[in-house]
Structures are given as structure tokens and as C-alpha cells.
Amino acid sequence: MKVQVVNAILSHLSDAQHLMKAGYTEEANTHINFAKLVVLAYDDTTEYAEPSTLDKIWEQAKTFR
């Protein structure tokens, strides 16, 4: 089932907020990096993306520095 890109971005940013409050800054930064990479990958965030595509971006975000 495809996911609306904007929802994926907002979800990860929300996760980042919770992680920051708990002191997990490195993990929070991974979620923020995911959001950045998704914004760069999609001109139109109202589009729908395959979960497998977003999973690949997530893997990229984990190595993004």
C-alpha cells in the first residue's frame, strides 16, 4: 500500500521530536536526515510512494552524515 510522502515526512519529524526529548539525539538526527532526503527526492510531497522506496531512503538516512 502506497504512502503519501508528506505523511512519511511528518511521521519521521514527529519521531525525531520524541527522540530528542528523550535524549536520543543521534537517532533523532537519522529521522531528520530521512525527512531531508525525502524532500530532495520528491518535488511534490502530495505524491504517493511505495514503502520499498521509502525503505531505501531510510537505509540511506542511516548512513548520512
C-alpha positions in Angstrom: 0.0 0.0 0.0 1.5 3.3 -1.1 2.2 6.0 1.5 1.7 9.7 0.9 5.1 11.3 1.0 4.1 14.2 3.3 2.8 11.7 5.9 6.1 9.9 5.9 8.0 13.1 6.4 5.7 14.3 9.2 5.8 11.0 10.9 9.6 10.9 10.9 9.9 14.5 12.2 7.5 13.7 15.0 9.6 10.6 15.9 12.6 12.9 15.9 10.9 15.3 18.4 10.1 12.4 20.8 13.6 11.0 20.5 15.2 14.5 21.1 13.1 14.9 24.3 14.3 11.5 25.5 17.9 12.4 24.8 18.5 10.2 21.8 19.9 12.8 19.5 21.8 10.5 17.1 18.6 8.5 16.4 16.6 11.8 16.1 19.1 13.1 13.5 18.6 9.9 11.5 14.8 10.7 11.3 15.6 14.3 10.4 18.0 13.2 7.7 15.3 10.9 6.3 12.9 13.8 6.0 15.6 15.9 4.2 16.3 13.1 1.7 12.7 12.5 1.0 12.1 16.3 0.4 15.1 16.2 -2.0 13.7 13.1 -3.8 10.1 14.3 -4.3 9.2 17.6 -5.8 5.6 17.0 -4.9 5.1 15.8 -1.4 1.4 15.0 -2.0 2.6 12.1 -4.2 2.3 8.5 -3.0 5.4 6.4 -2.7 6.0 2.7 -2.5 7.1 1.6 1.0 10.1 -0.2 -0.5 11.3 3.2 -2.0 10.9 4.9 1.4 12.8 1.9 3.0 15.7 2.5 0.6 15.8 6.2 1.6 15.7 5.2 5.3 18.7 3.0 4.8 20.5 5.9 3.1 19.5 8.2 6.0 21.1 5.8 8.5 24.5 6.4 6.8 24.0 10.1 6.0 26.4 12.3 7.9 
